[in-house]
Every structure is written in structure tokens, then in C-alpha cells.
């Protein structure tokens, strides 16, 4: 199932359909500007990168809506950045 990410923690009224969330079994994926930027699977979040200021806003709201800490870019990358 795919839905539009609606701001709950951001002061914007809308993300203007630039951010979508895909629910697929145990995985929730955030798509920002047609790029997969983050996902939550098995209760663990992974952020690919923050890309732009707007995408960072999408990521912060996505994480907070899923009861995860999302304060600064540095904290998000430290806690959730995908490591190869």
C-alpha cells in the first residue's frame, strides 16, 4: 500500500506529494522525490542519506511518525545511516 506522507511534526501544511510511504509486509519505505531515502524494517530504521534540506524534512517527519528520534541531520546519520 502506498500513501502520501502528510506532515505531522513539520510546520508545513503539506509536502505537496513529494514524499510517499510504501507499506510492504514488515517494511515501511520513504520515497522522497522518487528516490528511496529511508526505511524501517523489523523495528530498525535505515537512512540512505539526507540528500537535500527538503528530503531531510521528509525523513524527520517519517521517523517521528514511527516513534523514532529525529532531531538533527548529524543525529539521524549517526543513528540510522546505512553502513556498507
Secondary structure, 3 states (H helix, E strand, C coil): CEEECCCCCCCCCCCCCCEEEEEECCEEEEEECCEEEEEEECCEEEECCCCCHHHHHHHHHHHHHCCCCCCCHHHHHHHHECCC
